[in-house]
Amino acid sequence: MTDLHSLWGILDLLGTFAFGLSGATVAVRRGLDIVGVLVLAVAAALAGGMLRDMLLGAGPVMALADGRYLPVALAAGIAVFFLHPLVERLGKPVMVFDALGLGLFAVTGCRKAMEAGLDPIASLALGMLTAVGGGALRDLLVGEVPRVLREEIYALAALLGAAVVLLGDRLGWPETVATLGGLRRPSCCGC
């Protein structure tokens, strides 16, 4: 495994943790017990990447094949369950964690689609789907209209992050430069 692939793996795990925190925070706010918190943490953390891998025909999906993903998602859930007063001090923790996870998953999702040989439009779509999939499932599980369907900036931010990665690839930028550019969130995200 090259250093660059290790970087992508680290970014993917960071995105997993961020969305796990997001899902767990929503669960705690809804008064769910520890099982509910862990279910929402895992759903938010893993659903987008699992859907991406299934659409790419990757089998088994990374979240199941790599033994690090589920523990990372569960650790995020446990941390929020026991430390939620500290988490709430962030002001808008769900938005903060979503913004972080969104950027990370848009970048890694688009990159994985490109490496699989998908065309640019499909790579953008898969980057966006990777980024918004877990949050959409999280929202559905608590009976809310998914944020991606009621706040256009949510999907747009993911699409822009993926577009920077794709553009950087087309222009021959070093992958780390394109990645950092794709992770930078637009100032209009509200977080």
N, C-alpha and C positions, 0 to 999 in steps of 0.2 A: 504494500500500500504506500503510495507516495505521500509526501507531506501535504500536498494540495488536497488529496482525498481525505487525509486526516482532518484538515481544516473544514471540509464540507461536513464530515461526520460530527465534529465539535459543534458547528453551527446548527446542524440538525438537532442535536441533543439539547442545545440551548433553547431552540425554538420549542422543543418538546416540553422542557421545564417551564418556559414562559407561559405556554398555553395550558399546561397543567395547573399553574398558579391561577390563571384566569378562570378556568372551570371550577376549581375548588373555591375561589372567592365568591363566585355566583352561588354555588351550593350552600356555603356558610350563610350568605345573606338571605337565602331562602329557608334557612332553618333546617337543612337536611342533616341527618346523622352521619357518622363517619363513613358508612357504606355509600350513602348518596354523594358525599364529598369526593370519595375516591372514584366513583363511577363517572361523575362529571369531569374530574381531573383527567382521567384516562381518555374519555370521549373527546374532550377538547384538545388534548395533547396528541392523540394518535390518529384520529379519524381522517384528517386531510391527507396525511402521508400514506395511510393505508389505501385510501381511495386512489391516490396518484399511482401507487405501485400496482394496484389491481388493473387500472386502465392501461398501464404500460405492459401488462402481462408478466410482471415480475412475480416470481413465486419462489418461496413464500414471501409475503410482504416483509419489508425491512423491520417494521415494528415487532414482528413475531420471530424473524430469523436472527435478529441481533438482540441478545439478552440484556442490553442496556436500556432499551427504550421503556419498557413497562416499569422497571424500578425507578427510573427518572420521573415518570409521570406520577407514580404512587408517592414518591418522596415529596413532590410538589404538593400533592393533596394533603399529606400528613403535616407538612410544614404549615400550610394555611389553616388546617383544622386546629392546630395547637397554638399558632401564633397570629390568628386573625386580627387581634387588636393592633398589632404592629403593622400588619399588611394594610389595614384601613387607614393608617397614618399617611399613606402615599397620596391621599386625596381621592383620586379616581383610579384605584388599583386595577380594575378590570380593563379600563382603557389603556393604562400603562403596559400591562402584560400583553394585551391584544396587539398593541402597536409593535412591541418587541417581537412577539411571535410571528406577527404578520410579515414583517420585514425579513426575518430569518427564513420562514417557510416559502415566501415568494421567490427568494434568491435560490434556495436549495431545490425547490420544486422545478423551477425553470431550468436550472443547470442539469438536473437529472433527466428532464425531458429532452434537452438538447443532446446529452450524451447518448440517449436512446435513439437518436436520429430523427426526432420529430421535426416538422417544419416550424418556422418562426411563430406562426399564429397558434399552432397547437402547443408549442412550448410556453407561450405567454398564457394561454388558457390553463394549462396544467400548473404553471407556477401560481396563478391566481387561485385555482381550485385547492391546491395544497395549502395555501395560506388561509383561505376562508372556510374550508370544510369542517374543521374541528369546532370552530366557534359557532357555525351554523347548527351542528348537531347538539352542542351544549345548549344553545338557546331553545331548540325544539324540545329537548328533554325537560326543560322547566316551563314549557308552555308559552314561550315568547316567539313572536315573529323574529326570525334570525336577523341579527344586526346588519348583515350584508344586504338584506332586502329592504331595510328602512333607512340606512345611512349610506348613500352612494359613495362617500369618500372611503369607506371601508374597502370595497372592492377596487376602487380606483387606486388607492395607495398600494395594494398588492400588485395590481397590473403595472403600475409605474416602476415598482421595485424589480419585477421580472423584466420589464422593458429595458431597464438600464443594463441588466446582465446580458440580455440578448444583443443590445446595441454595442456594448463593450466587446462582446465576442466577434461581432461583425466588423468592428473597427480595429480589431487586433490588440485591444488593451490587455494587459496582464490580468489574469483571473482575479487576483486579490483586489485590484483597483476596481474592476467591474462589480465585485462583491460588495466592497465598501460603499460604492455609489448606490447600489441597489438597496442596501440596508438603511440608507439615509431616508428618513420619513419626510414627507412634505409637511411644511409648517402649518398647513390647514387641517391636520388630523384632529386637532382639538385636545391633544394630550401633552 
